[in-house]
């Protein structure tokens, strides 16, 4: 789920000389099943168990929001883990004038209060796209593939991901 914006120098040649920027979302992988995470969301955004089962067939995402938060997100609830996409560009974390780090720390505090000691990983959607390009669409439903993802992630550049502890501090 990334957004592309292209600007061309020559309108007759839309892809030649095109300076494209790709903006990827801030994502979270939470080591808690989607069914369990669904119960932690704001009740106005929770998905019925029947709908979660249906999502296994159509691979659809659900809208979500946590109690005590105004930030809405997209969330994959049909897996052994939960994956969610916030409506923020990951690249804003590199902008010293951006408030995104503070916003995410506040939101992660709410998330932590809901998921307890479950492992939470903040990552650039770019990494998720890279992993999914080589895996089956439903990798997040298979424990062995989840372990493979976590192992693969540890080998990726730390600029694009952070494991979050219950205290909201980054793990080395």
C-alpha positions in Angstrom: 0.0 0.0 0.0 2.2 2.8 -1.1 1.4 6.0 -2.9 3.2 7.2 -6.0 3.5 10.7 -7.3 5.3 11.3 -10.6 6.2 14.6 -12.3 7.4 14.6 -15.8 9.4 17.2 -17.7 7.7 16.3 -21.0 3.9 15.7 -20.8 4.2 13.7 -24.1 6.5 11.2 -22.5 5.0 10.4 -19.1 7.6 7.9 -18.0 10.8 9.1 -19.6 12.6 11.6 -17.5 10.2 10.9 -14.7 11.3 11.8 -11.2 9.2 9.5 -9.1 9.0 9.4 -5.4 7.5 6.5 -3.5 6.0 7.2 -0.1 5.6 4.2 2.2 3.4 4.1 5.3 4.4 3.5 8.9 3.5 -0.1 9.6 3.4 -2.2 12.7 3.8 -6.0 13.1 2.3 -7.1 16.4 2.9 -10.6 17.6 -0.7 -11.1 18.6 -3.3 -12.8 16.5 -5.7 -10.6 14.5 -8.7 -12.1 16.4 -7.1 -11.2 19.7 -6.1 -7.7 18.5 -9.7 -7.1 17.1 -11.0 -7.4 20.7 -8.6 -4.7 21.8 -9.8 -2.1 19.2 -12.4 0.6 19.8 -15.7 -1.3 19.7 -17.0 0.9 16.9 -14.2 -0.5 14.7 -14.1 -4.1 15.7 -14.8 -6.7 13.0 -17.1 -9.6 13.5 -15.6 -13.1 13.7 -17.6 -14.1 10.5 -16.1 -11.1 8.7 -12.6 -12.0 9.8 -13.1 -15.5 8.4 -14.4 -14.0 5.2 -11.2 -11.8 5.0 -9.2 -15.0 4.7 -10.8 -15.6 1.3 -10.7 -12.0 -0.1 -7.6 -10.8 1.7 -9.3 -7.6 2.7 -8.2 -5.2 5.3 -10.3 -3.8 8.1 -10.5 -0.2 9.4 -9.3 0.1 12.9 -8.8 2.5 15.8 -7.7 2.1 19.4 -9.7 3.3 22.3 -8.4 6.7 23.6 -6.9 7.5 20.2 -8.2 9.5 17.2 -5.8 7.8 14.7 -7.5 5.4 12.3 -5.6 2.7 10.5 -5.9 -0.2 8.2 -5.4 -3.6 9.8 -5.0 -7.2 8.8 -6.9 -9.3 11.3 -7.0 -12.7 9.6 -3.5 -13.9 10.6 -1.5 -15.4 13.5 0.0 -11.9 13.8 -1.5 -8.5 13.3 -0.2 -6.1 10.7 -1.4 -2.5 10.6 -0.8 0.6 8.5 -1.0 4.1 9.9 -1.8 7.1 7.7 1.7 8.5 8.0 4.6 8.5 5.7 7.6 6.7 7.2 10.0 9.2 5.5 8.6 11.9 7.8 10.6 10.2 10.6 13.7 11.5 9.0 12.5 15.1 8.9 13.8 17.0 12.0 10.9 19.5 11.7 8.3 16.7 11.8 6.2 15.9 14.9 5.7 12.4 13.7 8.1 10.7 16.2 6.2 12.4 19.1 2.8 11.4 17.6 4.0 7.8 17.2 5.4 7.6 20.7 2.0 8.8 22.1 0.1 6.4 19.9 2.5 3.5 20.8 1.8 4.3 24.4 -1.9 3.6 23.7 -1.0 0.5 21.7 1.2 -0.8 24.5 -1.5 -0.3 27.0 -3.7 -2.6 24.8 -1.3 -5.3 23.7 0.7 -5.7 27.0 3.9 -7.7 26.6 3.3 -8.8 23.0 6.2 -7.9 20.7 5.6 -4.8 18.6 7.7 -3.8 15.6 7.5 -0.5 13.8 8.6 -0.7 10.2 8.7 1.1 6.9 6.1 -0.4 4.6 9.0 -0.7 2.1 10.4 -3.6 4.1 7.0 -5.3 4.2 6.7 -4.9 0.4 10.2 -6.4 0.0 9.3 -9.4 2.1 5.9 -9.9 0.5 7.4 -9.8 -3.0 9.1 -13.2 -2.3 6.4 -14.8 -0.1 2.8 -16.1 -0.5 0.1 -13.5 0.2 -0.9 -15.2 3.4 2.5 -15.6 5.0 1.2 -13.9 8.2 -1.1 -16.9 8.8 1.8 -19.4 9.0 4.0 -19.6 12.2 7.0 -20.9 10.3 6.8 -18.0 7.8 6.3 -15.5 10.6 9.5 -16.8 12.2 11.3 -16.5 8.8 10.1 -12.9 8.4 11.4 -12.0 11.9 14.7 -13.6 11.1 14.9 -11.8 7.7 13.9 -8.5 9.4 16.9 -8.7 11.8 19.2 -8.6 8.8 17.7 -5.5 7.4 19.0 -1.9 7.8 17.8 -0.6 11.2 16.9 2.7 9.7 13.7 1.1 8.4 12.5 -0.7 11.5 12.5 -0.7 15.3 11.4 -3.3 17.8 9.4 -1.6 20.5 9.5 -2.8 24.2 6.7 -2.4 26.6 8.5 0.7 27.9 8.4 2.1 24.3 12.2 2.2 24.0 14.0 0.8 21.1 15.8 -2.6 21.4 19.3 -2.7 20.2 
